[in-house]
Amino acid sequence: MSANLTQTVLTLNKEFDKAQDNLHSIAQLCSQAEERIRKSQSLQNDFARQFHRLSEQTRQIITAAESLQDTDPTLK
């Protein structure tokens, strides 16, 4: 009976070690996923800023072109 108990304890210890290794692997994957999410959000924010800047520049160009048309009849 003692040998069975010892074997069971050894088996449980091995399984516990495997579980700890798997937990460590999961933690690493979560960390990598968080970094990728941060990078993605940063890229989205950069894109939004660039898009806003281009939209503002386009609005200014259109306003300037309309103003030129109003002051120079040959442009109509």
Residue frames as a rotation matrix with the C-alpha (Angstrom) as fourth column:
MET 1
0.571 0.821 0.000 0.00
0.821 -0.571 0.000 0.00
0.000 0.000 -1.000 0.00
SER 2
0.413 -0.507 -0.757 2.87
0.195 -0.762 0.617 2.35
-0.890 -0.402 -0.216 0.80
ALA 3
-0.664 -0.669 0.333 4.40
0.431 0.022 0.902 1.79
-0.611 0.743 0.274 -2.64
ASN 4
-0.099 0.737 0.668 1.06
0.971 -0.077 0.228 2.65
0.219 0.671 -0.708 -4.26
LEU 5
0.771 0.382 -0.511 0.82
0.546 -0.809 0.219 5.81
-0.329 -0.447 -0.832 -2.22
THR 6
-0.068 -0.892 -0.446 4.38
0.163 -0.451 0.877 6.79
-0.984 -0.013 0.176 -3.11
GLN 7
-0.689 -0.160 0.707 3.71
0.690 0.153 0.708 6.18
-0.221 0.975 0.005 -6.80
THR 8
0.335 0.901 0.276 0.50
0.926 -0.369 0.081 8.22
0.175 0.228 -0.958 -6.63
VAL 9
0.630 -0.178 -0.756 2.33
0.293 -0.847 0.443 11.11
-0.719 -0.500 -0.482 -4.96
LEU 10
-0.486 -0.874 0.004 5.08
0.265 -0.143 0.954 10.99
-0.833 0.464 0.301 -7.62
THR 11
-0.436 0.425 0.793 2.49
0.894 0.104 0.436 10.96
0.103 0.899 -0.426 -10.39
LEU 12
0.664 0.723 -0.191 0.64
0.746 -0.660 0.094 13.89
-0.058 -0.205 -0.977 -8.81
ASN 13
0.251 -0.667 -0.702 3.89
0.193 -0.676 0.711 15.83
-0.948 -0.314 -0.041 -8.45
LYS 14
-0.725 -0.500 0.474 4.69
0.519 0.055 0.853 15.26
-0.452 0.864 0.220 -12.13
GLU 15
-0.034 0.815 0.578 1.21
0.953 -0.148 0.265 16.40
0.302 0.560 -0.772 -13.14
PHE 16
0.713 0.237 -0.660 1.52
0.529 -0.800 0.284 19.44
-0.460 -0.551 -0.696 -10.90
ASP 17
-0.271 -0.896 -0.352 4.87
0.220 -0.413 0.884 20.33
-0.937 0.162 0.309 -12.51
LYS 18
-0.650 0.116 0.751 3.28
0.760 0.095 0.643 19.98
0.003 0.989 -0.150 -15.97
ALA 19
0.446 0.894 0.045 0.40
0.884 -0.448 0.132 22.21
0.138 -0.019 -0.990 -14.87
GLN 20
0.451 -0.359 -0.817 2.84
0.305 -0.798 0.519 24.84
-0.839 -0.484 -0.251 -13.62
ASP 21
-0.677 -0.714 0.182 4.76
0.367 -0.113 0.923 24.71
-0.638 0.691 0.339 -16.93
ASN 22
-0.327 0.653 0.683 1.49
0.905 0.008 0.426 25.10
0.273 0.757 -0.594 -18.84
LEU 23
0.656 0.552 -0.514 0.48
0.706 -0.689 0.161 28.00
-0.266 -0.469 -0.843 -16.62
HIS 24
-0.083 -0.792 -0.605 3.80
0.196 -0.608 0.769 29.69
-0.977 -0.055 0.206 -17.36
SER 25
-0.791 -0.182 0.584 3.27
0.579 0.085 0.811 29.15
-0.197 0.980 0.038 -21.11
ILE 26
0.178 0.945 0.274 -0.23
0.953 -0.235 0.190 30.62
0.244 0.228 -0.943 -20.90
ALA 27
0.548 -0.036 -0.835 1.11
0.459 -0.822 0.338 33.65
-0.699 -0.569 -0.434 -19.02
GLN 28
-0.566 -0.811 -0.151 3.70
0.235 -0.334 0.913 34.21
-0.790 0.481 0.379 -21.76
LEU 29
-0.582 0.423 0.695 1.04
0.794 0.110 0.598 33.95
0.176 0.899 -0.400 -24.47
CYS 30
0.533 0.802 -0.268 -1.17
0.844 -0.524 0.110 36.43
-0.052 -0.285 -0.957 -22.62
SER 31
0.164 -0.581 -0.797 1.74
0.276 -0.748 0.603 38.81
-0.947 -0.319 0.038 -22.29
GLN 32
-0.827 -0.469 0.309 2.46
0.384 -0.071 0.921 38.56
-0.410 0.880 0.239 -26.02
ALA 33
-0.153 0.865 0.478 -1.21
0.944 -0.016 0.331 39.11
0.294 0.502 -0.813 -26.83
GLU 34
0.592 0.347 -0.727 -1.33
0.634 -0.757 0.155 42.21
-0.497 -0.553 -0.669 -24.62
GLU 35
-0.336 -0.804 -0.491 1.74
0.155 -0.561 0.813 43.62
-0.929 0.198 0.313 -26.40
ARG 36
-0.798 0.088 0.596 0.16
0.603 0.120 0.789 42.97
-0.003 0.989 -0.149 -29.80
ILE 37
0.292 0.956 -0.008 -3.06
0.951 -0.290 0.109 44.67
0.102 -0.040 -0.994 -28.68
ARG 38
0.362 -0.232 -0.903 -1.10
0.362 -0.858 0.366 47.71
-0.859 -0.459 -0.227 -27.47
LYS 39
-0.728 -0.685 -0.017 0.77
0.205 -0.241 0.949 47.87
-0.654 0.687 0.316 -30.79
SER 40
-0.481 0.641 0.599 -2.48
0.849 0.168 0.501 47.54
0.220 0.749 -0.625 -32.75
GLN 41
0.547 0.705 -0.452 -4.13
0.804 -0.592 0.049 50.30
-0.233 -0.390 -0.891 -30.72
SER 42
-0.047 -0.667 -0.744 -1.10
0.189 -0.737 0.649 52.52
-0.981 -0.110 0.161 -31.26
LEU 43
-0.883 -0.263 0.390 -1.27
0.398 0.024 0.917 51.93
-0.250 0.965 0.083 -35.02
GLN 44
-0.028 0.956 0.293 -5.01
0.969 -0.046 0.241 52.67
0.244 0.291 -0.925 -35.02
ASN 45
0.533 0.175 -0.828 -4.40
0.549 -0.816 0.180 55.90
-0.644 -0.550 -0.531 -33.11
ASP 46
-0.527 -0.784 -0.329 -1.65
0.143 -0.463 0.875 56.91
-0.838 0.414 0.356 -35.55
PHE 47
-0.711 0.326 0.623 -3.95
0.693 0.180 0.698 56.19
0.115 0.928 -0.355 -38.48
ALA 48
0.360 0.914 -0.186 -6.77
0.933 -0.356 0.053 58.22
-0.018 -0.193 -0.981 -36.89
ARG 49
0.223 -0.355 -0.908 -4.44
0.277 -0.870 0.408 61.19
-0.935 -0.343 -0.096 -36.35
GLN 50
-0.823 -0.565 0.057 -3.17
0.178 -0.161 0.971 61.02
-0.539 0.810 0.233 -39.94
PHE 51
-0.403 0.763 0.505 -6.69
0.888 0.192 0.419 60.67
0.223 0.617 -0.754 -41.30
HIS 52
0.523 0.590 -0.615 -7.85
0.747 -0.664 -0.002 63.66
-0.410 -0.459 -0.789 -39.25
ARG 53
-0.177 -0.691 -0.701 -4.87
0.098 -0.721 0.686 65.72
-0.979 0.053 0.196 -40.43
LEU 54
-0.910 -0.156 0.385 -5.52
0.372 0.106 0.922 64.81
-0.185 0.982 -0.038 -44.09
SER 55
0.003 0.985 0.173 -9.22
0.992 -0.025 0.123 65.56
0.125 0.171 -0.977 -43.72
GLU 56
0.466 0.110 -0.878 -8.39
0.466 -0.874 0.137 68.97
-0.753 -0.473 -0.459 -42.27
GLN 57
-0.588 -0.740 -0.327 -5.90
0.032 -0.425 0.905 69.70
-0.809 0.521 0.273 -45.06
THR 58
-0.697 0.409 0.589 -8.47
0.711 0.293 0.639 68.65
0.089 0.864 -0.495 -47.67
ARG 59
0.386 0.873 -0.298 -11.07
0.904 -0.422 -0.065 70.93
-0.182 -0.245 -0.952 -46.09
GLN 60
0.157 -0.413 -0.897 -8.61
0.166 -0.884 0.437 73.84
-0.973 -0.218 -0.070 -46.16
ILE 61
-0.858 -0.487 0.165 -7.73
0.203 -0.026 0.979 73.20
-0.472 0.873 0.121 -49.81
ILE 62
-0.313 0.831 0.460 -11.40
0.928 0.166 0.332 73.05
0.199 0.532 -0.823 -50.80
THR 63
0.529 0.486 -0.696 -12.12
0.675 -0.737 -0.002 76.25
-0.514 -0.469 -0.718 -48.87
ALA 64
-0.257 -0.720 -0.645 -9.15
0.013 -0.670 0.742 77.99
-0.966 0.183 0.182 -50.55
ALA 65
-0.870 -0.037 0.492 -10.24
0.472 0.227 0.852 76.78
-0.143 0.973 -0.180 -54.00
GLU 66
0.122 0.985 0.123 -13.79
0.989 -0.131 0.065 78.01
0.080 0.114 -0.990 -53.43
SER 67
0.399 -0.057 -0.915 -12.43
0.385 -0.895 0.224 81.34
-0.832 -0.442 -0.335 -52.25
LEU 68
-0.693 -0.702 -0.162 -10.33
0.086 -0.305 0.948 81.65
-0.715 0.644 0.272 -55.42
GLN 69
-0.579 0.557 0.596 -13.36
0.803 0.260 0.537 80.89
0.144 0.789 -0.598 -57.57
ASP 70
0.451 0.791 -0.414 -15.31
0.855 -0.516 -0.054 83.63
-0.256 -0.330 -0.909 -55.78
THR 71
0.315 -0.401 -0.861 -12.56
0.061 -0.896 0.439 86.23
-0.947 -0.191 -0.258 -56.36
ASP 72
-0.675 -0.585 -0.450 -11.47
-0.446 -0.163 0.880 85.24
-0.588 0.794 -0.151 -59.90
PRO 73
0.342 0.938 -0.061 -14.35
-0.601 0.168 -0.782 84.76
-0.723 0.304 0.621 -62.35
THR 74
0.117 -0.345 -0.931 -12.03
-0.944 0.252 -0.212 83.10
0.308 0.904 -0.296 -64.90
LEU 75
-0.864 -0.481 0.150 -11.74
-0.501 0.791 -0.351 80.08
0.050 -0.378 -0.924 -62.60
LYS 76
-0.199 0.878 0.436 -15.46
-0.534 0.276 -0.799 79.31
-0.822 -0.392 0.414 -62.72
